[in-house]
Amino acid sequence: MGSSKLSLLCLVPFLLLTAVAVAGGDTLTTFIVHVQPPEPEENQQTAGDRDEWYRSFLPEDGRLVHAYHHVASGFAARLTREELDALSAMPGFVAAVPEETAGVIVCLLDTGISPTHPSFDGDGMPPPPAKWKGSCDFGVPVCNNKLIGARSFMSIPTAGGNSSSPVDDAGHGTHTASTAAGAVVQGAQVIGQAVGVAAGMAPRAHVAMYKVCNDTSCLSSDILAGVDTAVGDGCDVISMSIGGVSKPFYRDTIAVGTFGAVEKGVFVALAAGNRGPNASSVTNEAPWMLTVAASTMDRSIRSTVCLGNGRSFHGESVYQPDVSPSAAFHQLVYAGASGRPYAELCGNGSLDGVDVRGKIVLCEYGSGPDGNIPRILKGAVVRSAGGAGMVLMNGFPQGYSTLADAHVIPASHVDYAAASAIMSYVQSAASPTAKILFGGTILGTSPAPSMAFFSARGPSLQNPGILKPDITGPGVNVLAAWPSQLQVGPPPPASAAAPLGPRGPTFNIISGTSMSTPHLSGIAAFVKSKHPDWSPAAIRSAIMTTADATDRAGNAIRNEQRVASDLFATGAGHVNPEKAADPGLVYDIAPSDYVGFLCGLYSSQNVSVVARRPVDCSAVTVIPESMLNYPSVSVVFQPTWNWSTPVVVERTLKNVGEEVSSVYYAAVDIFDDDVAVGVFPSELVFTKVDQEQSFKVMVWRGHSNKGAKVVQGAFRWVSDTYTVRSPISISFT
């Protein structure tokens, strides 16, 4: 298989910011309440009778979390301490215990970790589960009940020379680990911006780090060793913000390793890649993975370019020096005017001999043919040449996506519309001028979420019958932990008495599908803690079928051009963590089904590579791509097919909702004359937990000759309590 190189998937030059409530007498806490029926349980004829009795203990509707019918007599409910005291005096009450979270272990394969960062403080954490077999190369007390494991599998040098140590020399691993499962940290900020309380998506989960990458690349042999060890150590969730190029699964080390992990019951989340917005740029495409795209949050760290002609344009930058609105204008120049190769990108040496002293320099977005001109370097080049500031200008592919970086010079990253207007001004004015003003952190921006330009797109090259990516999550301007030894922003002047910005734990804001992936890993850990017996496929289904298909304003999620995104960008939609823990129904897949799926793609020999055992595909029930019990549907019409013959896709749903008895009705959200879609039967009735019901989706090619290449939409199963939504993509070749 070889030891190929792969790359980290961040755009380095959410940790979700959350308000953490102060505990008090009116704080709602989930309790498991045990009660004794007033009459023999067999006389309570239905589950509905018991539910009604359980609700009689509660102060109001909406407090009941679970009603137990088979293994316990009682319920789980959200109560204040005073309400619990009142409930305990009611007839039938036996006991109440506060809810405990199952110990879930999130393991990351990355660049290492900064173990002393407060995001990995073990204060208040329980010991790891007894199944944990991992080790910590840092030793005690550096490792604790939060950071329970740290190993290095590096066979190539790192920037800090620490290839044999799991210490993080790059920052990437510290950032992703704290995003997934970092502890609550007060006073999080980056150079004074995005101030708030930081917490990972699963702040009560345990963390283990497997160092397999340096700051630029990862060897496939090291990755496989990391996955192999993580599974043996007892990890519940593996998060990998790593990717390469699309290749057959039997030649893809990550696909092979993660298949083995899923067979052992380990959930795996991987980055879709940063090669967007190009079609079929998605990587990590195997159906046993959760493939994660990247979208924005409703936050901007504003820097505004004010032109000498009176026009102004909002952009972004984390570095926000104190500049008065009455500050003087500076001459505005375009770096590409020198005519040197790639001068417009402001790479090293591009401004040598060019007079930019005291001027604001326009630099174009792009990293050059060798990928060695990151955004922050552009500002450093301008600064070293004596420039007063930089405007980083999007090209058309980047559209309206802007990134807030910790620049080393006053800067503003502006969208393509602003860049075009600024360039027009520079080319037409006799003496163009500008200044950059700073507006701080702005919340509630729109549209949000929207897709990041860099987020890789489908359709999948390896399995067009599986819709990839699966889901999108926050991956733009994400604040998370950062090693203290790595500089963030400009170095302070030699005369400065203190560094820029408030002192405290170090954080950084960076972007990429590397950042969205640990959000989903943490959410998967949260779901796993609520449902420890669920399979990786069930957890993925819960995340996908509860995702939001619209933005905060109720409109379709937009892409970088501010037009409606397609499913090849968003997957099932933007993750909704709260709904994911209670999806109602799930599409489950047994590991053996993946072998049948692989036999539909490859020879027995190649399937055996992935399965790690001899496989004779002639003795295996082959499962076509579109027939795998996946939470989304992708149908490809071949040109030779008769338009009157439908494509038939079968799926099976399992009842995991709180309602033991429930009825779901089918609804189809496709409005296009090129296709007709039906779901049969149109009604599914469930009478017990874990009951399964199957249905068929039938797709007809319509009589219209509009020539659509792709038609997309969704179908939903709707009950009184739940909506289970599956995206569907129909392609014509």
Residue pairs with C-beta under 8 A, 6 or more apart in sequence:
1 220
1 251
1 253
1 256
1 609
2 220
3 219
3 220
3 221
4 219
4 220
4 244
4 253
5 217
5 218
5 219
5 220
5 244
6 217
6 218
6 219
6 220
6 223
6 242
6 243
6 244
6 254
7 216
7 217
7 218
7 242
7 243
7 244
8 110
8 111
8 170
8 172
8 213
8 215
8 216
8 217
8 218
8 241
8 242
8 512
8 514
9 241
9 242
9 243
9 271
9 273
9 274
9 512
9 513
9 514
9 517
10 172
10 175
10 241
10 274
10 510
10 511
10 512
10 513
10 514
10 515
11 274
11 375
11 403
11 454
11 510
11 511
11 512
12 171
12 172
12 374
12 510
12 512
13 374
13 375
13 376
13 377
13 405
13 406
13 510
14 179
14 297
14 474
14 478
14 479
14 480
14 515
14 519
15 119
15 178
15 179
15 182
15 188
15 198
15 199
15 200
15 478
15 479
15 480
15 481
15 507
16 179
16 199
16 200
16 201
16 474
16 519
17 188
17 194
17 196
17 197
17 198
17 299
17 479
18 196
18 197
18 198
18 199
19 196
19 197
20 184
20 197
20 199
21 27
25 80
25 81
25 82
26 80
26 82
27 80
27 81
28 78
28 79
28 80
29 78
29 79
29 80
29 81
29 98
29 99
30 65
30 76
30 77
30 78
30 79
30 98
30 99
31 76
31 77
31 79
31 84
31 96
31 97
31 98
31 99
32 72
32 74
32 75
32 76
32 96
32 97
32 98
32 99
33 57
33 74
33 75
33 76
33 77
33 87
33 93
33 95
33 96
34 72
34 73
34 74
34 94
34 95
34 96
35 54
35 57
35 73
35 74
35 75
35 92
35 93
35 94
36 73
36 92
36 93
36 94
37 44
37 50
37 53
37 73
37 92
38 91
38 92
41 73
44 50
44 53
47 67
47 69
47 660
47 661
48 661
50 67
50 69
51 64
51 67
54 64
54 67
54 74
54 75
55 61
55 64
57 75
57 77
57 87
57 90
57 92
57 93
58 64
58 77
58 79
58 87
59 79
59 83
59 86
63 77
63 78
63 79
64 75
64 76
64 77
65 75
65 76
65 77
65 78
66 75
66 76
66 658
67 75
67 658
68 74
68 75
68 76
69 660
70 689
74 94
76 99
79 87
84 96
87 93
87 96
88 96
101 204
101 529
102 129
102 528
102 529
102 530
102 532
103 126
103 128
103 129
103 205
103 206
104 202
104 205
104 206
104 236
104 237
104 525
104 526
104 528
104 529
104 532
105 128
105 129
105 132
105 148
105 205
105 206
105 207
105 208
105 234
105 235
105 236
105 237
106 177
106 180
106 181
106 202
106 205
106 206
106 207
106 208
106 235
106 236
106 237
106 239
106 521
106 522
106 525
107 149
107 207
107 208
107 209
107 210
107 230
107 233
107 235
107 236
107 237
107 238
107 239
108 173
108 176
108 177
108 180
108 207
108 208
108 209
108 210
108 238
108 239
108 240
108 241
108 518
108 521
109 210
109 212
109 213
109 218
109 223
109 226
109 227
109 230
109 238
109 239
109 240
109 242
110 168
110 172
110 173
110 176
110 177
110 209
110 210
110 211
110 212
110 213
110 240
110 241
110 242
111 158
111 168
111 169
111 170
111 171
111 172
111 173
111 174
111 211
111 213
111 214
111 215
112 150
112 152
112 158
112 162
112 165
112 166
112 167
112 168
112 169
112 170
112 173
112 174
112 209
112 211
113 120
113 147
113 150
113 166
113 167
113 168
113 173
113 174
113 177
113 207
113 209
113 211
114 120
114 167
114 168
114 174
114 481
114 482
114 483
114 484
115 138
115 142
115 143
115 147
115 150
115 166
115 167
116 142
117 174
117 178
117 481
117 482
117 483
117 484
117 505
117 506
118 183
118 185
118 505
119 174
119 177
119 178
119 182
119 183
119 185
119 198
119 200
119 480
119 481
119 505
120 144
120 146
120 147
120 177
120 178
120 182
120 183
120 207
120 481
121 144
121 146
121 183
122 144
122 145
122 146
122 147
123 183
125 144
125 145
125 146
125 183
125 204
125 206
126 145
127 145
128 145
128 148
128 206
129 206
129 234
131 234
132 148
132 149
132 206
132 233
132 234
133 232
133 233
133 234
134 148
134 149
134 151
134 208
134 229
134 230
134 233
134 234
134 235
135 149
135 151
135 233
136 142
136 143
136 147
136 148
136 149
136 150
136 151
137 150
137 151
137 152
137 165
137 166
138 147
138 150
138 166
138 167
143 149
143 150
145 206
146 181
146 183
146 206
146 207
147 206
147 207
147 208
147 209
148 206
148 207
148 208
149 207
149 208
149 209
149 210
149 233
150 166
150 208
150 209
150 211
151 166
151 209
151 210
151 211
151 226
151 229
152 162
152 163
152 164
152 165
152 166
152 210
152 211
153 210
153 211
153 212
153 222
153 225
153 226
153 229
154 163
154 164
154 211
154 212
154 213
154 214
154 222
155 163
155 219
155 221
155 222
156 163
156 214
156 217
156 219
156 222
157 163
157 214
158 169
158 170
158 214
158 215
159 169
159 170
159 214
159 215
160 167
160 169
161 169
162 169
163 214
165 211
166 209
166 210
166 211
168 174
168 211
168 483
169 214
169 215
169 483
170 213
170 214
170 215
170 486
171 482
171 483
171 486
171 508
171 510
172 213
172 215
172 241
172 514
173 209
173 211
173 213
174 480
174 481
174 482
174 483
175 478
175 480
175 481
175 482
175 508
175 510
175 514
175 515
176 239
176 241
176 480
176 514
176 515
176 517
176 518
177 207
177 209
177 481
177 518
178 198
178 200
178 480
178 481
179 200
179 201
179 478
179 480
179 515
179 518
179 519
179 522
180 200
180 201
180 202
180 205
180 207
180 237
180 239
180 518
180 519
180 521
180 522
180 525
181 200
181 201
181 202
181 203
181 205
181 206
181 207
181 521
181 522
181 525
182 198
182 199
182 200
182 203
182 207
182 480
182 481
183 199
183 200
183 203
184 197
184 198
184 199
184 203
185 197
185 198
185 199
185 481
185 505
186 197
187 195
187 197
187 502
187 504
187 505
188 194
188 195
188 196
188 197
188 198
188 479
188 505
188 507
189 195
189 196
189 479
189 501
189 502
189 504
189 507
190 318
190 406
190 479
190 488
190 489
190 501
190 507
190 508
190 509
191 318
191 319
191 320
191 406
191 488
191 489
191 500
191 501
192 320
192 500
192 501
192 502
193 301
193 318
193 320
193 404
193 440
193 441
193 509
194 299
194 301
194 318
194 441
194 479
194 509
195 441
198 479
198 480
198 481
198 507
200 518
200 522
201 518
201 519
201 521
201 522
201 523
201 525
201 526
201 577
202 522
202 523
202 525
202 526
202 529
204 529
205 237
205 522
205 525
205 526
205 529
208 230
208 233
208 235
210 226
210 227
210 229
210 230
211 226
212 218
212 219
212 222
212 223
212 225
212 226
212 242
213 222
213 242
218 242
220 244
220 253
220 254
221 253
223 240
223 242
223 253
223 254
223 257
224 253
224 256
224 257
227 238
227 254
227 257
227 258
227 260
227 261
228 257
228 260
230 238
230 261
230 266
231 238
231 260
231 261
231 264
231 266
235 266
236 266
236 267
236 525
236 528
237 266
237 267
237 268
237 269
237 521
237 524
237 525
237 528
238 258
238 261
238 266
238 267
238 268
238 269
238 521
239 268
239 269
239 517
239 518
239 521
240 254
240 258
240 268
240 269
240 270
240 271
240 284
240 517
241 270
241 271
241 512
241 513
241 514
241 515
241 517
241 518
242 254
242 270
242 271
243 254
243 270
243 271
243 272
243 273
243 274
243 283
243 284
243 513
244 252
244 254
244 283
245 283
246 280
246 282
246 283
246 285
246 460
246 461
246 462
247 462
248 462
248 601
248 602
248 606
249 255
249 256
249 259
249 286
249 462
249 598
249 601
249 602
249 610
250 256
250 602
250 606
250 607
250 609
250 610
252 286
254 270
254 284
255 284
255 286
255 289
255 610
256 609
256 610
256 612
258 268
258 270
258 286
258 288
258 289
259 286
259 288
259 594
259 610
259 611
259 612
260 612
261 268
262 268
262 288
262 536
262 537
262 591
262 594
263 591
265 535
265 536
266 536
267 290
267 521
267 524
267 528
267 536
267 539
267 540
268 288
268 289
268 290
268 536
269 289
269 290
269 292
269 517
269 518
269 520
269 521
269 524
270 284
270 289
270 290
270 291
270 292
270 517
271 283
271 284
271 291
271 292
271 512
271 513
271 514
271 516
271 517
272 282
272 283
272 284
272 291
272 292
272 293
272 294
272 455
272 456
272 468
272 469
272 513
273 281
273 282
273 283
273 284
273 456
273 513
274 294
274 454
274 455
274 456
274 512
274 513
274 514
275 281
275 283
275 454
275 456
276 451
276 452
276 453
276 454
276 455
276 456
276 457
276 569
277 397
277 453
277 454
277 455
277 457
277 559
277 560
277 569
278 456
278 457
279 457
279 458
279 459
279 568
280 457
280 458
280 459
280 460
280 461
281 456
281 457
282 291
282 456
282 457
282 458
282 460
282 468
282 469
282 568
283 456
284 291
285 291
285 460
285 461
285 462
285 463
285 466
285 468
286 462
286 463
287 463
287 466
287 589
287 594
287 597
287 628
287 630
288 536
288 537
288 589
288 591
288 594
289 470
290 470
290 471
290 520
290 524
290 540
290 543
291 468
291 469
291 470
291 471
291 571
292 469
292 470
292 471
292 472
292 473
292 475
292 513
292 516
292 517
292 519
292 520
293 451
293 455
293 456
293 469
293 471
293 472
293 473
293 475
293 513
293 516
293 569
293 570
293 571
294 451
294 452
294 454
294 455
294 472
294 473
294 474
294 475
294 476
294 511
294 512
294 513
294 515
294 516
295 449
295 450
295 451
295 452
295 455
295 472
295 473
295 474
295 475
295 476
295 516
295 557
295 570
295 574
296 401
296 448
296 449
296 450
296 451
296 452
296 474
296 476
296 477
297 448
297 449
297 474
297 476
297 477
298 443
298 444
298 445
298 446
298 448
298 449
298 552
299 441
299 442
299 443
299 445
299 477
300 314
300 316
300 402
300 404
300 441
300 442
300 445
301 316
301 317
301 318
301 320
301 404
301 440
301 441
301 442
301 477
301 509
302 314
302 315
302 316
302 438
302 439
302 440
302 441
302 442
303 314
303 315
303 316
303 317
303 320
303 410
303 411
303 412
303 413
303 436
303 437
303 438
303 439
304 312
304 313
304 314
304 315
304 412
304 436
304 437
304 438
304 439
305 312
305 313
305 315
305 391
305 412
305 414
305 418
305 422
305 434
305 435
305 436
306 312
306 329
306 434
306 435
306 436
306 437
307 313
307 332
307 422
307 425
307 432
307 433
307 434
308 329
308 332
308 425
308 429
308 431
308 432
308 433
308 434
309 425
309 429
311 421
311 425
313 412
313 414
313 418
313 421
313 422
314 414
314 418
314 439
315 391
315 392
315 402
315 412
315 413
315 414
315 415
315 418
316 402
316 403
316 404
316 405
316 412
316 413
316 477
317 404
317 405
317 407
317 410
317 411
317 412
317 413
317 438
318 404
318 405
318 406
318 407
318 489
318 509
319 405
319 406
319 407
319 408
319 409
319 410
319 411
319 489
319 490
319 500
320 438
320 440
321 410
321 438
323 410
323 435
323 436
323 437
323 438
325 437
327 435
327 437
328 435
329 433
329 434
329 435
330 358
330 359
330 360
330 388
330 389
330 433
330 434
330 435
331 358
331 359
331 360
331 431
331 432
331 433
332 359
332 360
332 362
332 391
332 422
332 425
332 426
332 432
332 433
332 434
333 356
333 359
333 360
333 361
333 362
333 426
333 432
334 344
334 361
334 362
334 423
334 426
335 343
335 344
335 345
335 346
335 350
335 351
335 354
335 356
335 361
335 362
335 363
335 364
335 382
336 343
336 344
336 362
336 364
337 343
338 350
338 351
338 354
340 350
342 350
342 368
342 369
342 373
343 350
343 351
343 354
344 363
344 364
345 363
345 364
345 366
345 367
345 368
345 373
345 378
346 361
346 363
346 364
346 373
346 377
346 378
346 379
346 381
346 382
346 390
347 368
347 372
347 373
347 377
347 378
347 381
348 373
348 377
348 381
349 381
350 381
351 361
351 381
351 382
351 384
351 385
351 387
352 385
354 385
356 382
356 385
356 386
356 387
357 385
357 386
357 387
358 386
358 387
358 388
359 387
359 388
360 387
360 388
360 389
360 390
360 391
360 434
360 435
360 436
361 382
361 385
361 387
361 389
361 390
361 391
362 390
362 391
362 393
362 422
362 423
362 426
363 378
363 382
363 390
363 391
363 392
363 393
364 392
364 393
364 395
365 375
365 392
365 393
365 394
365 395
365 398
365 413
366 373
366 395
367 373
367 374
375 392
375 403
375 405
375 407
375 413
376 405
376 406
376 407
376 408
378 390
378 392
379 390
379 392
379 407
379 408
379 409
379 411
380 408
380 409
382 389
382 390
382 409
383 408
383 409
383 490
387 409
388 409
388 410
389 409
389 410
389 411
389 412
389 435
389 436
390 407
390 409
390 410
390 411
390 412
391 411
391 412
391 414
391 419
391 422
391 434
391 436
392 411
392 412
392 413
392 414
393 414
393 416
393 418
393 419
393 422
393 423
394 400
394 401
394 402
394 413
394 414
394 415
394 416
394 418
394 419
395 416
395 419
396 416
397 453
397 560
398 415
398 416
398 453
398 560
399 415
399 416
399 453
399 559
399 560
399 561
399 562
400 415
400 416
400 417
400 450
400 560
400 561
400 562
401 415
401 450
401 452
401 453
401 454
401 476
401 560
402 413
402 414
402 415
403 413
403 476
403 477
403 511
404 413
404 477
404 509
405 411
405 413
405 509
405 510
406 488
406 489
406 508
406 509
407 489
407 490
408 489
408 490
408 491
409 490
410 436
410 438
411 436
412 436
414 422
422 434
425 432
426 432
446 551
446 552
446 553
447 551
447 552
447 553
447 555
447 558
447 562
448 551
448 552
449 472
449 474
449 551
449 552
449 557
449 574
450 551
450 557
450 558
450 559
450 560
450 562
450 565
451 472
451 557
451 558
451 559
451 560
451 565
451 569
451 570
452 475
452 476
452 511
452 560
453 559
453 560
454 511
454 512
454 513
455 469
455 472
455 475
455 513
455 516
455 569
456 469
456 513
457 568
457 569
458 467
458 468
458 469
458 567
458 568
458 569
459 467
459 468
459 568
459 634
459 729
459 731
460 466
460 467
460 468
462 601
463 601
463 625
464 625
464 634
464 636
464 731
465 624
465 625
465 626
465 628
465 634
465 635
465 636
466 625
466 628
466 630
466 632
466 634
467 567
467 568
467 571
467 630
467 632
467 633
467 634
467 727
467 729
468 571
469 569
469 570
469 571
470 540
470 543
470 544
470 571
470 572
470 631
470 632
471 520
471 543
471 544
471 547
471 571
471 572
471 573
471 574
471 575
472 516
472 547
472 557
472 569
472 570
472 571
472 573
472 574
472 575
473 516
473 517
473 519
473 520
473 523
473 574
473 575
474 515
474 516
474 519
475 511
475 512
475 513
475 514
475 515
475 516
475 517
475 519
476 511
476 515
477 509
477 511
478 509
478 510
478 511
478 515
478 516
478 519
479 507
479 508
479 509
480 507
480 508
480 515
481 505
481 506
481 507
482 488
482 506
482 507
482 508
483 506
484 505
484 506
486 506
486 508
488 506
488 507
488 508
489 500
489 501
490 500
492 498
492 499
492 500
519 575
520 543
520 575
523 543
523 575
523 577
523 580
524 539
524 540
524 543
526 577
526 580
526 581
527 534
527 539
527 542
527 543
527 580
527 581
528 534
528 539
530 581
531 538
531 539
531 581
531 656
534 542
534 586
534 656
535 588
535 589
535 590
537 586
537 587
537 588
537 589
537 590
537 629
538 586
538 587
538 588
538 654
538 656
540 631
541 583
541 586
541 587
541 588
541 631
542 580
542 581
542 583
542 586
542 656
543 572
543 575
543 580
544 571
544 572
544 631
544 632
544 726
545 572
545 583
545 585
545 586
545 587
545 631
545 724
545 725
545 726
546 576
546 579
546 580
546 583
546 724
546 725
547 571
547 572
547 573
547 574
547 575
547 576
547 725
548 557
548 573
548 574
548 575
548 576
549 556
549 557
549 570
549 572
549 573
549 714
549 725
549 727
550 556
550 557
550 573
551 557
551 558
551 574
556 564
556 565
557 564
557 565
557 570
557 573
557 574
558 564
558 565
559 565
559 569
566 710
566 712
567 632
567 712
567 727
567 729
568 729
571 632
571 727
572 631
572 632
572 725
572 726
572 727
573 725
573 727
582 657
582 658
582 722
583 656
583 657
583 722
583 724
584 655
584 656
584 657
584 659
584 662
584 664
584 719
584 721
584 722
584 723
584 724
585 653
585 654
585 655
585 656
585 657
585 664
585 717
585 722
585 724
586 653
586 654
586 656
587 629
587 630
587 631
587 651
587 652
587 653
587 654
587 726
588 629
588 652
588 654
589 628
589 629
589 630
593 623
593 628
593 629
594 628
595 607
595 611
595 615
595 620
596 620
596 621
596 622
596 623
597 623
597 625
597 628
598 606
598 607
598 610
598 611
598 615
599 607
599 615
599 617
599 620
599 622
599 623
600 622
600 623
600 624
600 625
601 625
603 617
604 614
604 615
604 616
604 617
604 618
607 615
607 617
608 614
608 615
625 634
626 633
626 634
626 635
626 636
626 647
626 649
627 649
627 650
629 651
629 652
630 651
631 726
632 726
632 727
632 728
632 729
633 649
633 651
633 697
633 715
633 726
633 727
633 728
633 729
634 728
634 729
634 731
635 647
635 649
635 699
635 728
635 729
635 730
635 731
636 731
636 732
636 733
637 647
637 701
637 730
637 731
637 732
637 733
638 733
639 732
639 733
641 647
641 701
643 700
643 701
643 702
643 703
644 700
646 698
646 699
646 700
647 698
647 699
648 696
648 697
648 698
648 699
649 696
649 697
649 698
649 699
650 694
650 695
650 696
650 697
651 694
651 695
651 696
651 697
651 726
652 692
652 693
652 694
652 695
653 664
653 684
653 692
653 693
653 694
653 695
653 717
653 724
654 690
654 691
654 692
655 662
655 686
655 688
655 689
655 690
655 691
655 692
655 693
656 689
656 690
657 719
657 721
657 722
658 721
659 686
659 719
659 720
659 721
660 686
660 687
660 688
660 689
661 686
661 687
661 688
662 685
662 686
662 719
662 720
662 721
662 722
663 683
663 684
663 685
663 686
663 719
664 683
664 684
664 686
664 717
664 718
664 719
664 722
664 724
665 682
665 683
665 717
665 718
665 719
666 679
666 681
666 682
666 683
666 684
666 695
666 715
666 716
666 717
666 718
667 715
667 716
667 717
667 718
668 677
668 678
668 679
668 713
668 714
668 715
668 716
669 713
669 714
669 715
669 716
670 677
670 711
670 712
670 713
670 714
670 715
670 728
670 730
671 713
672 702
672 708
672 711
672 713
673 702
673 703
673 704
673 706
674 701
674 702
674 704
674 706
674 708
674 711
674 732
675 699
675 700
675 701
675 702
675 711
675 730
676 699
676 700
676 702
677 697
677 698
677 699
677 700
677 713
677 715
677 728
677 730
678 697
678 698
678 700
679 695
679 696
679 697
679 698
679 715
680 695
680 696
680 698
681 695
684 693
684 695
684 717
685 693
686 693
697 715
697 728
699 728
699 730
701 732
708 732
709 731
709 732
710 729
710 730
710 731
710 732
711 729
711 730
712 727
712 728
712 729
712 730
713 727
713 728
714 725
714 726
714 727
714 728
715 725
715 726
715 728
716 723
716 724
716 725
716 726
717 723
717 724
718 724
